[in-house]
Amino acid sequence: MESGGAVLIVERALGNNNDRKHIDALRENGYTVNTIARGTNPVPMMSELNPVAACFQYDYPDLPGLADLQNAKQRVPSVPILMITQAHSEALAVWAFRTRVWDYFVEPVDINRFLAVVEVLAAVRQADARTPGRKERGVASAPYRIPAEARVRPPDTPSTAQTRALENALSFIDRHLHEKIAQADVASICGLSPFQFSRAFKRHFGTTFQEYLLRRRVAEAMHMLKHPGASITDVCYNVGFRDLSYFTRIFHRYVGEPPREYRERAKISANGKPPELPDPEQVLSLPMRNPKH
């Protein structure tokens, strides 16, 4: 099989029980996989190989491991970074996207979505190779501070059962974002009744489950629309919408403009003329906009 390019796996797990199926899937689909062991600086190999992506893999992210990712993004901004974590928190996901991580996965990794993201990155890399002199997109010079709450603790750290259940809900959403997600099913997975789950989710996150789910889908869509090779229809279905007109309406509601206009402005931003383009993670916290149609 023809090689799809090189992908770096940057090991930053504290233990040895990470999911490896996505690595096997990369090899099966023609990608060359290089591994960088924990404690080894990934920057030299990222600079030398110029891979399709550098995939930072964690079980319970600690301060040194997150600092390594942040440093790598600053030193080699042209290499897209994917983040895979066994443990998940909202603060960790927000920090990752603010650090300009290309995409964020929670174990067990959704292999189809993972391969789809890598395929898009490979296509972008090939397009860049055919366009000499294209300006690479940089990152903000001032790194975001790694918040204490983003350093996800191992499972033996005391926490309430309900908080753990709600973190499971966010992990489930991230893993199944491209599918239909019913609130009753998520409540059952968390060991709560629909009524208990609804009240706990609203109290903990300050928004309803359905509101968060829509915002999460739109945030992912904003992220994907920055990829030159992704069509609006593909993005619609990949983030869990099943109707293009409904997706367009919901996207407009939260972002303030339809997907097509947002994508065009993203292209302008990528070419070095940055308009005021909202970050995807902002949709998870900003008040909903109500544009006139």
C-alpha positions as CSV (number, residue, x, y, z in Angstrom):
1,M,0.0,0.0,0.0
2,E,1.3,3.5,-0.9
3,S,2.4,5.4,2.2
4,G,0.0,8.2,3.3
5,G,2.9,10.0,5.1
6,A,4.4,9.9,8.5
7,V,2.5,10.2,11.8
8,L,4.4,10.8,15.1
9,I,3.1,9.1,18.2
10,V,4.4,11.1,21.2
11,E,4.1,9.0,24.3
12,R,3.2,11.0,27.4
13,A,1.3,8.4,29.4
14,L,2.2,7.7,33.0
15,G,1.3,4.0,32.6
16,N,1.3,1.4,29.9
17,N,-2.4,0.7,29.4
18,N,-3.2,3.2,26.6
19,D,-5.4,2.1,23.7
20,R,-3.3,1.1,20.6
21,K,-5.9,0.3,18.1
22,H,-5.6,3.7,16.3
23,I,-1.9,3.1,15.9
24,D,-2.6,-0.3,14.2
25,A,-5.2,1.4,12.1
26,L,-2.7,4.0,10.9
27,R,-0.3,1.3,9.7
28,E,-3.1,-0.7,8.1
29,N,-4.0,2.5,6.1
30,G,-0.5,3.0,4.8
31,Y,0.9,5.6,7.2
32,T,4.4,5.4,8.6
33,V,4.3,5.5,12.4
34,N,7.2,6.8,14.4
35,T,7.1,6.7,18.2
36,I,8.7,9.2,20.6
37,A,9.2,7.8,24.1
38,R,8.2,9.7,27.3
39,G,11.0,12.0,28.4
40,T,12.3,12.6,24.8
41,N,11.9,16.0,23.3
42,P,9.6,15.6,20.2
43,V,10.6,18.9,18.6
44,P,13.7,17.7,16.7
45,M,11.9,14.8,15.1
46,M,8.8,17.0,14.3
47,S,11.1,19.5,12.6
48,E,13.1,16.8,10.7
49,L,10.2,14.6,9.5
50,N,7.5,17.3,9.0
51,P,4.9,14.7,9.6
52,V,1.2,14.7,8.7
53,A,0.5,15.0,12.4
54,A,2.0,14.6,15.8
55,C,-0.3,12.7,18.1
56,F,0.3,13.3,21.8
57,Q,-1.0,10.4,23.8
58,Y,-1.8,10.6,27.6
59,D,-3.5,8.5,30.2
60,Y,-3.7,11.1,33.0
61,P,-2.2,14.4,31.7
62,D,0.4,15.9,34.1
63,L,2.1,19.3,34.0
64,P,5.3,18.1,32.2
65,G,3.4,16.2,29.6
66,L,1.0,19.2,28.8
67,A,4.0,21.6,28.8
68,D,5.7,19.3,26.2
69,L,2.7,19.7,23.9
70,Q,2.5,23.4,24.4
71,N,6.2,23.8,23.7
72,A,6.0,21.6,20.6
73,K,3.1,23.7,19.1
74,Q,5.1,26.9,19.7
75,R,8.4,25.6,18.2
76,V,6.9,23.7,15.2
77,P,3.6,25.4,14.5
78,S,3.3,23.9,11.0
79,V,2.8,20.4,12.3
80,P,-0.8,19.7,13.4
81,I,-1.1,18.2,16.8
82,L,-3.7,15.6,17.8
83,M,-4.3,14.9,21.5
84,I,-5.5,11.6,22.8
85,T,-6.3,11.2,26.5
86,Q,-7.7,8.4,28.7
87,A,-8.9,10.8,31.3
88,H,-11.0,13.8,30.3
89,S,-12.3,17.1,31.8
90,E,-13.9,20.1,30.3
91,A,-11.0,22.3,31.4
92,L,-8.5,20.0,29.7
93,A,-10.5,20.1,26.4
94,V,-10.8,23.9,26.5
95,W,-7.0,24.3,27.2
96,A,-6.2,21.9,24.3
97,F,-8.2,23.9,21.8
98,R,-6.9,27.2,23.0
99,T,-3.4,25.8,22.6
100,R,-4.4,25.1,18.9
101,V,-4.6,21.4,19.1
102,W,-6.0,20.3,15.8
103,D,-8.3,17.7,17.3
104,Y,-9.0,16.1,20.7
105,F,-9.9,12.4,21.3
106,V,-10.9,10.5,24.4
107,E,-10.1,6.8,24.7
108,P,-11.4,4.5,23.5
109,V,-10.6,6.3,20.3
110,D,-13.2,6.5,17.6
111,I,-11.1,4.9,14.9
112,N,-13.2,6.1,11.9
113,R,-13.2,9.7,13.1
114,F,-9.5,9.5,13.9
115,L,-8.6,8.2,10.5
116,A,-10.9,10.8,8.8
117,V,-9.0,13.6,10.6
118,V,-5.6,12.2,9.6
119,E,-6.8,11.8,6.0
120,V,-7.8,15.5,5.9
121,L,-4.5,16.5,7.3
122,A,-2.7,14.3,4.7
123,A,-4.7,16.0,2.0
124,V,-3.8,19.5,3.4
125,R,-0.1,18.5,3.5
126,Q,-0.2,17.4,-0.2
127,A,-2.0,20.6,-1.2
128,D,0.7,22.6,0.6
129,A,3.4,20.7,-1.2
130,R,1.9,21.6,-4.5
131,T,1.7,25.3,-3.6
132,P,5.3,26.5,-3.0
133,G,5.7,29.6,-0.8
134,R,2.3,29.1,0.9
135,K,2.4,30.9,4.3
136,E,2.3,28.6,7.3
137,R,-0.2,29.4,9.9
138,G,1.4,30.4,13.2
139,V,0.2,30.4,16.8
140,A,-0.2,33.0,19.5
141,S,3.1,34.1,21.0
142,A,1.8,34.0,24.5
143,P,1.0,30.5,25.7
144,Y,-2.2,29.8,27.7
145,R,-1.4,28.9,31.3
146,I,-2.0,25.3,32.1
147,P,-4.8,25.4,34.7
148,A,-4.6,23.2,37.7
149,E,-8.0,21.6,36.9
150,A,-6.7,20.6,33.4
151,R,-4.2,18.2,35.0
152,V,-6.5,15.2,35.2
153,R,-5.9,13.1,38.2
154,P,-5.7,9.3,38.4
155,P,-8.9,7.5,39.5
156,D,-7.8,7.0,43.1
157,T,-8.1,10.7,43.8
158,P,-11.2,11.5,45.8
159,S,-14.1,13.0,43.9
160,T,-17.9,12.7,44.0
161,A,-19.7,9.9,42.1
162,Q,-21.9,12.5,40.4
163,T,-18.9,14.5,39.1
164,R,-17.3,11.3,37.7
165,A,-20.7,10.5,36.1
166,L,-20.9,13.9,34.4
167,E,-17.3,13.6,33.2
168,N,-18.3,10.3,31.7
169,A,-21.1,12.1,29.9
170,L,-18.7,14.6,28.3
171,S,-16.4,11.7,27.3
172,F,-19.3,9.9,25.7
173,I,-20.3,12.9,23.7
174,D,-16.8,13.4,22.4
175,R,-16.5,9.7,21.3
176,H,-20.0,9.6,19.6
177,L,-20.3,13.2,18.4
178,H,-20.9,12.0,14.8
179,E,-23.8,9.8,15.9
180,K,-27.3,10.5,17.2
181,I,-27.0,11.0,21.0
182,A,-30.1,10.6,23.2
183,Q,-30.1,12.2,26.6
184,A,-31.8,9.2,28.2
185,D,-29.1,6.9,26.9
186,V,-26.3,9.1,28.3
187,A,-28.2,9.3,31.7
188,S,-28.3,5.5,31.7
189,I,-24.6,5.2,31.0
190,C,-23.9,7.6,33.9
191,G,-26.1,5.5,36.2
192,L,-28.6,8.3,36.7
193,S,-32.3,8.7,35.9
194,P,-33.1,11.2,33.1
195,F,-34.5,13.6,35.7
196,Q,-31.4,13.3,38.0
197,F,-29.1,13.6,35.0
198,S,-30.8,16.7,33.7
199,R,-30.7,18.5,37.0
200,A,-27.1,17.5,37.7
201,F,-25.9,18.5,34.3
202,K,-27.5,21.9,34.4
203,R,-26.2,22.5,38.0
204,H,-22.7,21.4,37.2
205,F,-22.2,23.1,33.7
206,G,-24.7,25.9,33.8
207,T,-26.4,24.8,30.7
208,T,-28.8,22.0,29.6
209,F,-27.5,18.8,28.1
210,Q,-29.2,19.5,24.7
211,E,-27.7,23.0,24.7
212,Y,-24.2,21.7,25.4
213,L,-24.6,19.0,22.8
214,L,-25.5,21.6,20.1
215,R,-22.7,23.9,21.1
216,R,-20.2,20.9,21.1
217,R,-21.3,19.9,17.6
218,V,-21.1,23.5,16.3
219,A,-17.6,23.9,17.9
220,E,-16.4,20.8,16.2
221,A,-17.9,22.0,12.9
222,M,-16.1,25.3,13.2
223,H,-12.8,23.4,13.7
224,M,-13.4,21.2,10.7
225,L,-14.5,24.0,8.4
226,K,-10.9,25.4,8.7
227,H,-9.7,22.3,6.8
228,P,-9.6,23.3,3.1
229,G,-10.5,19.7,2.0
230,A,-13.7,19.4,4.0
231,S,-17.1,20.1,2.4
232,I,-19.9,21.7,4.3
233,T,-22.1,18.6,3.8
234,D,-19.4,16.3,5.1
235,V,-18.8,18.5,8.1
236,C,-22.6,18.5,8.8
237,Y,-22.8,14.7,9.0
238,N,-19.4,14.2,10.7
239,V,-20.5,16.3,13.7
240,G,-23.9,14.5,14.1
241,F,-26.4,16.6,12.1
242,R,-28.6,14.7,9.7
243,D,-30.1,17.7,7.8
244,L,-28.0,20.3,6.1
245,S,-30.6,23.1,6.4
246,Y,-31.0,22.4,10.1
247,F,-27.2,22.4,10.5
248,T,-26.9,25.7,8.7
249,R,-29.6,27.3,10.9
250,I,-28.0,26.1,14.2
251,F,-24.5,27.1,13.0
252,H,-25.8,30.6,12.2
253,R,-27.6,30.8,15.6
254,Y,-24.4,30.2,17.6
255,V,-21.7,31.7,15.3
256,G,-23.6,34.6,13.8
257,E,-23.1,33.6,10.2
258,P,-23.7,30.5,8.0
259,P,-21.1,27.8,7.6
260,R,-20.1,28.9,4.0
261,E,-19.3,32.4,5.1
262,Y,-17.4,31.2,8.1
263,R,-15.3,28.9,5.9
264,E,-14.5,31.7,3.5
265,R,-13.3,33.9,6.4
266,A,-11.3,31.0,7.8
267,K,-9.5,30.8,4.4
268,I,-8.7,34.5,4.6
269,S,-7.3,34.0,8.1
270,A,-5.2,31.1,7.0
271,N,-3.6,33.3,4.3
272,G,-2.3,35.7,6.8
273,K,-5.1,38.3,6.8
274,P,-6.9,37.4,10.0
275,P,-10.5,38.7,10.4
276,E,-12.2,38.5,13.8
277,L,-12.8,34.8,13.6
278,P,-14.2,33.2,16.8
279,D,-12.4,30.2,18.2
280,P,-14.4,26.9,18.2
281,E,-14.1,26.5,22.0
282,Q,-15.6,29.9,22.5
283,V,-19.0,28.6,21.3
284,L,-19.0,26.3,24.4
285,S,-19.0,29.3,26.7
286,L,-20.3,32.4,24.8
287,P,-24.0,33.5,25.1
288,M,-26.1,32.3,22.2
289,R,-26.5,34.8,19.4
290,N,-29.9,35.5,17.8
291,P,-29.3,36.7,14.3
292,K,-32.2,37.8,12.2
293,H,-32.9,35.5,9.3
